[in-house]
Amino acid sequence: YWLVFLPLWIWKVIMVAGAVSGLVVFYRHPDARYELDLRKDVQAMSIAAGLQLFLFIFELLVVIRLEHVPSLPWRSVFIPLYMLVVAGVLSCVFACRNKRDIEFEVVATVNLLLIIFVSLRLDNVLQWQWKIVFIPLWLFVIFGFVLVLYYVLLMMLILKKKMQVPDNEFCAKVTDGFVSLAIAVPLLAFVILLVERLDGRIDTLYSAIFVPLDLCLLAACVSCLYSRGGNQWWFGIRMDFCSFLLKHCSLLQEYGNISYRKPNEDDLEAARQLAEIQQQEQASAATTATSEPVATVKQLAIGLPD
């Protein structure tokens, strides 16, 4: 199991390296301590790193339970997750007070009952079927699916009624809606298949059951690629990640810093109007040049004596 969890170990090592680098750079630049926004960014980075450390401790205990100490109760293994939920609540309060986005914290907080039920079910304290144990997750996934479906239908209604929405904003909203739908649908399918397999009603291989979860994670990765913002103190780069790459990689700066966009009707209309304005200016300039008399001065050649 140590090798099975290897990607998670690599992820946690990169996270710790990024957080430590950011803190070192922050304390080596005293001027940043007096700027409120920069201090909040560092605090947010520290909170995110702390949440991931709780998750790392849980993963470590899971591997120890599976490999070395089979008698270790699962309730003890899940203690870091209980602490993660408490820290997630505090992180949500911090994010709401400072107007920051929260995603992982909300997921960890609302699944407190699920964490308790799963730990008790693994220790056979509860003899419920897994579909009952997963009721908190059912509610969370179905509620998210309904919200995403409502969002997509709203975008389709806007498109049908041709409301006045900027093209860039509309495309961004439609993309967010369909990517969220691509995350919610496979996640719901994965939960259904997993519950059926754990309750013994189907004998499908776990590798096949996890295919919808792989699709869900792939869609989540795609959503991360076009998302903007983020904390600039990770690894101490102190700038946007794309700007950092363009600054330190000359090939990307030369060949990758180019944007292409297919012109739409508004662009063509604006180009025609600009061409007409330029033609009118040229015509008026030519008319002015032919109508006004031009005074000529005769040049005299004066020879100087030797």
N, C-alpha and C positions, 0 to 999 in steps of 0.2 A: 504493500500500500504506500510505502514511501515513494516509490517510483510512479505510482498512479497519481499521487498528489503533487508530482514534480512541477507541472505548470503553475499550480497555486503557490508553491514555494518561490518560484521565479518571480511571479507577480508581486508577492509580498516583499521580496528583496528589492525589487525596482521601486516599489512604493516607499520603503523605508529610506532608500538612498536618495530619492527625490525630496522627501520631507526633511531629512537631515541637511542636505545641500541647501535647500531653501532657508532653513533656520540659520545656518552658518553665514550665508550671504546677507541675510537680514541683519544679523548682529555685527557684521563687518561694515555695514553702512549705517552709521548712527543717524544720518539725515532722514532715513526712511521711518524711524521711530516716531517722528513728530508729525507724520501725515496720517490722518485718521483712516483713510481708505486703505493704505498699505498695511496698517496694523490689523485691520479687519480681514484683509486677505490672508495674512499670516495666521491669524487665529482660526479662520475657516480651514486652512490647510492642516493645521495641527489637529483640529477636531476630526477631519476626515481621516487623517493618519491614525488617530486613536481608535476610531471605529473599525478600521481595517485590522488593527492589532488585536482587538477583541475577536474578530473573525479568524485571525491567524491562530490564536490560542485555542479556539474551538476546533479548528482543523487539526491542530497538533494533538489534542486530546482524543479526537476520533481515531487517528492513526495509532496512537498508543493503545486505545481500547481494542482495536481490531487486531493489532499485531502482537502486543506484549501482555496486556492485562485484561483478559476477557471478563474477569469478575468485577471490573470497574462499573458502577451503575451509570446508566445513560443520563440520569438526572444530574450527576456530577459533571459529566461531559458537557451538558448543555448550560452549565452555569455561565460561561463567557457570553452565550447568547442572551441570557437574562440581563447581564450587565450591558450588553450591546443595545438592548431595547431601552434601558434607562438612559444611556448616553445618547441614543437616537432622539429621545424626547427633548433632552437639553439642546441637542443640535437643531431640532426643529424650532425651538424657542429662539435660539440665536439667529437662525436663518430668517424667521419672520420679523424679528426686530431690526435686522439689517437688510431686509429686502433681497434675499438671496434664494436661488433655486434649490429645492430639496427634492430628491428622488429616492436615493438609497435609504435615507433616514425614515421616510414615510413607510417604505416597504418593511423595514425592520420593526417599526413601532406597531403597525396595525396587525402584525402576525404574532403577537405575544401569545395569544391563546393557542395558535397552531404549534408554537415551540413547546408550550407546556404539555399539550395533548400528545405530541409525538414522543417526547421524552418519557412520559408515563406509559404510553403504549409499548414502547420498546422494552421497558422494564416489566411489562405484563401487570402493571398496577391497574391499568384499564384493559378490559377485554372487548372493547368496542371494535366494530368493523372499521376498516381504514376509510371508508367513505364518510363515516361519522367523524372520525378524527380530523379529516381534511375539510370539515365544514367551514372553518374560518378562511381557509384558502379558497374554497368555492365562492364564498361571498365576495372576497376581494377580487378574484379574477372575473367573475360575472359582472360585478359593478364596473370594473375597468373596461370590460368588453362593451357594455352598454354605453358608457361615456364615449368610447372611440367610435362606435357605430353612429351615435348621435352627431358627433363631430363631422364624420364623413357625409352623412345625409345633409347636414347644414351646408357644407361646402358645395354639394351637388345642387341644393336649392338656390344658393347664390349664383351658381353658374347658369342655372336654367332661367332665372329671372333677370340675369345680366345686371346685377347691382353694380354701382360705382365703387369698385375696389381696385386699388393699384395692382398692376400685373405681378410685380415682384412679391407683394404681400399675399396675393391670392395663390400664386404658385407655391410659396413657402407653406401656406396653410394646407393646401391640398396634399403636398408631399408629406407633411407631418401626419395628416390624417391617415393616409394609406400605409405609411411606415408603422404607425401605431397599430393599425389593423393587422399588419403582417406580424406584429409582435404578439398581439392578444389572441388571435385565432390559434396559432400553433401551441401557445402556452396552455390554452384551455384544452386542446386535444391531448397534450402531454399529461395533464393532471387526470383527465378521464381514463386514459390508458394505464397510467401508473396505479390508480386506485383499483381498477379492475384486475390488474395483475397481482397486486398485493392481497386482494381478497380471494384470489384463486379462481375467478370466473373465466379467465383466459390464460393461456400458457404461451403467450407471445414472448419472444426473446427481449431482454432489456435493451439490447442494442437497437432493435427496431422501435421500442417504446421511446427511446431518447432522441429519435430522429426529429420529431416536432420541436423538442427543446433546442436542438442544434439549429434548426431554422429560425427559431425565436431569437437565439443569441446572434445569429448572422444578421438578422434585421436590426437588432440593437446596435451592432457594430456599424452598420450602414448609417443609422441615425446619428451615431457619434461622429462620422466623417464630415457631415455637412453642418454640424452644430457649431455655433460661434461662442466666443467668450471663454470662460474658464479662469482658473487661478493662475496668475503669472509668476508665482513664487515657487512652484514646483521646479526642482533642480536649480533654483536661483537664476533662471533665465531673464526674469523681470521684463518680459515683453510677450506679445502674442507668439504662439508656437510657430505659426506660418511665417511671421515676420522674422523670427529667429532662424528658421531654415533658409529663408531667402537671403538673410544677411551673411550667413556663414557658409553657404554653398553657392559658389559662383555659377555652376551649371544650371541649378534651378533658377537663379536670378536671371540668367540669360535666356533660357528656353522654357521655363515653367511659369514665369510671371506674365502669362498672356491669357486673356479671357476671350472667348468666342461666344457670340450670341446670334441666333437667327433673327433677322429684322422682321418685325410685325407690321401691321397696317399703320399704327401710330408713327413708327419710325420712318416709314416711307412717306407718309403725309408731311411730317416735319421736314424731311429732306427736300420735298417738292416746294414747300413754302420757303425754305431757305434759298433754294435756287431761284425762285421768282423774285425774292427780295434782292438778291445779288444782281439779277438782270435789270431790275428797275433802277438800282443804283448806278450801274454802268451806263444805262440809257440816259439818265439824268445828267451824269457827268459828261457824256459826249455832247448832249444838247447845249450845256453851259459852255463848253469849250468852243463850239461853232458860232454861237450867238454873240458872245462878248468880243469887242474889238481888242486886238492885241497891239500894244505900242511897241514899235521897233526903234531901236537906237542904232544909228549908223556908226560903224566902227571906223576910226581914223587911225591911219598908220603914221606915226611921227618918227621920223628918222633922227637919230641923235648924231651930232658932228663927231668926227674922229678926235 
